[in-house]
């Protein structure tokens, strides 16, 4: 079983037995992603598809060589977690926690280029805090430094593009390699960041994978939040009150149910509208950047997976 099928089976099983979260199928049936004309393959006419996802060229580093862009995205996704700490970050004006980190890292690559693998293996939290514009005693930055040291050890003498070549055109194989080689990527049952790496590399145009559409959504805390606002995910009263009070959730059954139900709901929606789950993820995640959506409380969990 490949990692994506493992995620689908796990999330369907959790959703079926969930005690604190349920999927409202009527609300899901009424959810209509924004559609735009897109030529059909091999046809003279057109079909309808969600507008294709894209990376922000200002807040991501996309203008470098393919090798440097691939290194940037692998480095970024190695620290693409910590939403449970985001309220404590110093955010750039108008930026979420994610974009604050992504943009600061992009500026570092623009000014000085990528860190070498040797430099990654020696990464110190103080150095990284200065690069990311954060306090040196910020707990999350220490975890980020640990993640980058692990990335440097995992890479050894390889580059990001070497990993792509070794994956042989398979996004799932690359995700498997990442999850098997670094504990902070080993998000069993979800593989959020392991899956997002090939998706980001493909969006940046520095890698091609034949099985991209096999990826699931990238289960975090924002996509479930958007689905809850749409009435698709319904929390039982105690969980709803806990989240709405902005109290953090411990890693465990409830936050697993939230993420699993989001994955399973998006699988059902993807089948109905005929688009890849990764494309739905991009649509939902970007909707979640709207101020009125971000103003509502979402679940927060301090872990290294999202």
Secondary structure, 3 states (H helix, E strand, C coil): CCHHHHHHHHHHHHHHHCCCEEECHHHHHHCCCCCEEEECCCCCCEEEECCCCCCCCCCCCCCCCHHHHHHHHHHHHHCCCCCCCHHHCCCCCCCCHHHHHHHHHHHHHHHHCCCCHHHHHCCCHHHHHHHHCCCCCCHHHHHHHHHHHHHHHHHCCCCHHHHHHHCCCCHHHHHHHHHHHCHHHCCCCCCHHHHHHHHHHHHCCCCCCCCHHHCCCCCCCHHHHHHHHCCCEEECHHHHHHHHCCCCCCCCHHHHHHHHHHHHHHHHHHHHHCCCHHHHHHHHHHHCCCHHHHCCCCCCCCCCCC
